[in-house]
Amino acid sequence: MKNVFLRFMKDDSGATAIEYGLIAAGISVAIIAVVNGLGSKLNTKFNSISTQLK
């Protein structure tokens, strides 16, 4: 039992996958924030252009 526990503690393969997952999640949040801000600015600009054309 002690041997199994020591092998489990030395295994780092799962930690790497979790780190990559956290990095991907952080990048996704940044992309969503940028797209959301850009979308609202574009919406305002198109509404302004639409109003000027009327």
Sequence and secondary structure as in RCSB ss.txt:
>XXXX:A:sequence
MKNVFLRFMKDDSGATAIEYGLIAAGISVAIIAVVNGLGSKLNTKFNSISTQLK
>XXXX:A:secstr
 HHHHHHHHH  HHHHHHHHHHHHHHHHHHHHHHHHHHHHHHHHHHHHHHHHH 
